[in-house]
Amino acid sequence: MNVISKCIISLLGITTIACAVYGYKEHQHNREWERQHYRNVIYGVQLQSMYLSGFDFSLAEALAANSPINRQEAINNASEEAGLIIHELTNASAMNFNGLYWPSYESFANDSNRYLVYPYSEKGPALLSDQLEQIQRMRKFARTAMPYVDRMKAHGVSLTGIQRISAEMELALAKLDGISIYGNKAFNEFRYNLHPYNPTKPGTVFAGELTFKATELATKAKTFMGDAWNKGPGKQIVRMVSGGVSPEFGEVMDFTLSDANGKRTSPYIVTLSKSKHVIRVTQSGSQSETSQQPMDEQQAIVLADEWMKRWSDDHLALMTKAQTDTSIQLIYIPVREQVPISQMKVVWRFDPRTGELISFDASDYYRNYNKSFPLHPKQTAEQAAAALGPNLRVAGSPKLEIHDGKLVYEIPVTGVEGVTLAYVNALTGNTESIAYHP
């Protein structure tokens, strides 16, 4: 064997060893990431279990109370627990609930939190019949969900097992009657008396825009919903089911679809501003059991893109997509002068099993509708990275974005356990915040 052959064999041996070492390290890194993700999911599920039990306990206390004061205190506690459930689901979803989107559970928590102010206001010796009925529905939701949540957090359940139990819980909750806040005359009258409508004042995001009649808004809702509402035999009528006013959006109206006899033929509620902006689409009541066509992620993107063209002339970019067994979530945001404005997000959720829309939410987009954002940095990416604390090390390329209304560099970092990102102000060079994972 000549010298060249020996060198080639030696080089191949070294390369094989290097690849094996790299593969082992990569395998270890992936396993650590999976373990950390599992710990985050378990932590989130444990919090939900605690909040959900507290919510049901407080409602039970309210029903068992022997005085209006004790009942009000218990209802207030239940409202706070519902708020904690919502906070964990929305603000910590990326950290703890990746792959565990629960549309029916989240809708139950949001509607409960919104409704509970009504029975809390009751000062009589007993709750009104509608108040009692809705609290009983809340307890049914909670007590249906609790066994599933307890199974998810049980010792030895894998992440795959948690996802399977999660899907089972969603199916069970989707069959329950929702909390009645849409089209609920007593509740809507209470809300109106609590916040009577006044002409839109300067300061709301749509102040000064042209307003439209309910019939014109109904036409806009029907056009926006497209094929999702062009279904069913006989004449389909878009009708207003409720309305109100918010400090952000001014007067808003909710529309749904019904037949000629006034019976609802769609689970969807479309909320529009008086100035014809579609703010959100939600579901109320049991979902349709009609068999639909399964949908993959790419089909969802095509459908959402078509819907986005009917929604607004503003061109938004698809920035985030995530799929589980029960939902496909797509998040669109504006990108202006190459700076993504993540807080102006528009969120679509579809059911991959049926191809149906789960929800649409442009609330965050419109909350920031008239705001101007700084788009031109005064610091370079290198200066921002150099401004990090001494214990942090740059682990990736900094990128510009709007974070909490400020132009920042999002910088991947290591060096401090639990800290994965640092946000450095692109104008001042000060560290604004960090992304922390427990």
Secondary structure, DSSP 8 states (H G I E B T S, - for coil): --HHHHHHHHHHHHHHHHHHHHHHHHHHHHHHHHHHHHHHHHHHHHHHHHHHHHHHHHHHHHHH-SSHHHHHHHHHHHHHHHHHHHHHHHHTHHHH-TT---HHHHHHHHHHHHHTHHHHH--SSS--HHHHHHHHHHHHHHHHHHHHHHHHTSTT--HHHHHHHHHHHHHHHHTS-----SS-HHHHHHHHHHS------TTSTTTTS----HHHHHHHHHHHHGGGTS-SSS--EEEEEEEEEETTTEEEEEEEEE-TTS-B--SEEEEEETTS-EEEEEE-SS----------HHHHHHHHHHHHHHH-SS--EEEEEEE-SS-EEEEEE-EETTEEBTTS-EEEEE-TTT--EEEEE-HHHHHTTT-------SS-HHHHHHTS-TT-EE-S--EEEEETTEEEEEEEEESSTTEEEEEEETTT--EEEEEE--
